[in-house]
C-alpha cells in the first residue's frame, strides 16, 4: 500500500511513532487473520504481538518486492502456522464458544441474537459446530488458504504472494477445501435433519 511508504521509510530510520502508525493501521487485520487460523483469542493476541515484533526487527531486511501489508501478513501467517505446529495453542478450533464463533465472519454479534426460538438457536449452534469441525479437519495448507480467500476475502494473487506459492495452487487449494467441506458436511446432514 503506497500510503504506508512514508511511515515505512521513517520506521526504517528508527522512528517508533511511524511504526506505531503502521501497527494501528494494520492491527485489526493481523489479529483477524491470526484468529481465523488459530480459533482462539489468546493465541491470536500472542501471534499479533509476535508478528509486529518480528516485523519491527526485520524492517532493515524488508526489500519492498511486496507491499508492506503483504509482507506483514506473510509474517503473521508464518507465526500462526508455527504456533499450530508447536502445539502451543490454547484451544482447538472445533471447541470454540458461541461468542468466538460469531467473530469468524467478522460480525461481533452473538448467535443468540440471530435466532428467535431455543430450537432455532440449537439448530444454528449445531450447524456452526459442524462447519467449524469440517474446517478443522482440513489440512493446515488447505485451511489457511481457504481462510485467506473466503474469510479474509483476499484476492488469489495476494494470497499467492503471502504464501509464496503459484496463483494456480491457491485456486486449486480453495477448490479442494470447498470440495472436502461439501463432502464432510453432506455426511453430517442426515444426522442433523433427523433431529
C-alpha positions in Angstrom: 0.0 0.0 0.0 1.6 3.2 -1.2 0.2 5.1 1.8 2.4 3.0 4.1 5.6 4.1 2.3 6.2 7.3 4.2 5.7 5.7 7.6 7.7 2.7 6.5 10.7 4.9 5.4 10.5 6.7 8.8 10.2 3.5 10.7 13.3 2.1 9.0 15.2 5.2 10.2 14.2 4.4 13.8 11.0 6.4 14.1 9.0 4.4 16.5 6.0 6.7 16.2 5.9 5.9 12.4 6.0 2.2 13.2 3.2 2.7 15.7 1.1 4.2 13.0 1.7 1.1 10.9 0.7 -1.1 13.8 -2.5 0.9 14.4 -3.4 0.8 10.7 -2.9 -3.0 10.3 -3.5 -4.4 13.8 -7.1 -5.4 13.3 -6.5 -7.3 10.1 -3.4 -9.0 11.5 -5.4 -10.0 14.6 -8.3 -11.2 12.5 -6.0 -13.4 10.3 -4.5 -14.9 13.4 -7.9 -15.6 15.0 -9.3 -17.2 11.9 -6.3 -19.5 11.6 -5.9 -20.4 15.3 -9.5 -20.1 16.5 -8.6 -18.7 19.9 -8.5 -15.0 21.1 -5.5 -15.5 23.4 -3.4 -17.2 20.7 -4.4 -14.6 18.2 -3.2 -11.9 20.6 0.1 -13.6 21.1 0.6 -14.1 17.3 -0.4 -10.4 16.6 2.2 -9.2 19.1 4.9 -11.5 17.9 4.2 -10.6 14.3 4.7 -6.9 14.9 7.8 -7.6 16.9 9.2 -9.7 14.1 8.2 -7.0 11.5 9.9 -4.3 13.6 13.1 -6.3 13.9 13.0 -7.2 10.2 12.4 -3.7 8.8 16.1 -3.5 7.7 15.7 -6.7 5.6 12.3 -5.7 4.0 13.2 -5.4 0.3 10.0 -3.8 -1.0 9.3 -6.6 -3.6 5.8 -6.9 -2.0 3.9 -4.1 -0.3 4.3 -3.7 3.5 0.9 -5.3 4.3 1.6 -8.4 2.2 5.0 -8.8 3.9 3.4 -8.3 7.4 0.6 -10.7 6.5 3.2 -13.3 5.5 4.9 -12.9 8.9 1.5 -13.3 10.6 0.6 -16.4 8.7 4.0 -18.0 9.3 3.9 -17.1 13.0 0.4 -18.6 13.3 1.4 -21.7 11.5 4.4 -22.1 13.7 2.1 -21.9 16.8 -0.2 -24.6 15.2 2.8 -26.9 14.6 4.3 -26.4 18.0 1.1 -27.5 19.7 1.1 -24.4 22.0 -2.4 -23.4 21.1 -4.7 -22.6 24.0 -7.9 -24.2 22.4 -8.8 -26.2 19.3 -10.8 -24.6 16.6 -13.7 -27.1 17.0 -14.1 -26.2 20.7 -14.9 -22.5 20.1 -17.6 -20.9 22.2 -20.6 -19.2 20.7 -19.1 -15.7 21.1 -15.9 -16.7 19.3 -17.9 -18.4 16.5 -19.7 -15.2 15.8 -16.4 -13.5 15.2 -15.4 -16.0 12.4 -17.5 -14.0 9.9 -16.2 -10.6 11.2 -19.6 -10.0 13.0 -19.3 -9.5 16.7 -23.0 -10.3 17.4 -23.8 -13.4 19.4 -25.6 -16.3 17.8 -28.5 -15.9 20.2 -29.4 -12.6 18.6 -29.9 -14.1 15.2 -32.3 -16.9 16.3 -35.8 -16.4 17.8 -36.5 -19.7 19.5 -34.4 -22.2 21.5 -34.9 -24.7 18.7 -33.6 -22.2 16.1 -30.6 -21.4 18.4 -29.9 -25.1 18.8 -30.0 -25.7 15.1 -27.7 -22.7 14.3 -25.3 -23.8 17.0 -25.2 -27.4 15.6 -24.7 -26.0 12.1 -21.9 -23.7 13.1 -20.2 -26.5 15.1 -20.4 -28.9 12.1 -18.9 -26.2 9.8 -16.1 -25.5 12.3 -15.3 -29.2 12.8 -15.2 -29.6 9.0 -12.8 -26.7 8.6 -10.7 -28.0 11.5 -10.5 -31.4 9.7 -8.8 -29.8 6.6 -5.1 -30.0 6.3 -3.2 -26.9 7.5 -2.4 -25.8 4.0 -6.0 -26.1 2.7 -7.4 -24.5 5.9 -5.1 -21.4 5.8 -5.7 -20.9 2.1 -9.4 -21.2 2.4 -9.5 -18.7 5.4 -7.4 -16.2 3.4 -9.7 -16.5 0.4 -13.1 -16.7 1.9 -12.9 -15.1 5.4 -10.3 -12.5 4.8 -11.5 -12.1 1.2 -8.0 -11.6 -0.2 -7.5 -12.0 -4.0 -5.8 -15.1 -5.2 -2.8 -13.1 -6.4 -2.2 -11.6 -2.9 -2.6 -15.0 -1.2 0.0 -16.4 -3.7 2.4 -13.6 -2.6 1.7 -14.2 1.1 2.1 -18.0 1.0 4.8 -17.8 -1.7 3.1 -20.3 -4.0 1.8 -20.0 -7.6 -1.6 -18.4 -8.1 -2.9 -21.6 -9.7 -2.0 -23.5 -6.5 -4.1 -21.0 -4.5 -7.1 -21.7 -6.8 -6.7 -25.4 -6.5 -6.4 -25.3 -2.7 -9.5 -23.2 -2.4 -11.5 -25.5 -4.7 -10.2 -28.6 -3.0 -11.0 -27.2 0.5 -14.5 -26.4 -0.6 -15.0 -29.9 -2.2 -13.8 -31.6 1.0 -16.1 -29.3 3.2 -19.1 -30.2 1.0 -18.3 -33.9 1.4 -17.8 -33.6 5.1 -21.0 -31.5 5.6 -23.1 -33.7 3.3 -22.2 -36.8 5.5 -23.3 -34.9 8.6 -26.6 -33.6 7.2 -28.8 -36.7 7.8 -28.0 -36.7 11.5 -28.8 -33.0 11.7 -32.0 -33.4 9.7 -33.2 -36.3 11.8 -33.3 -34.2 15.0 
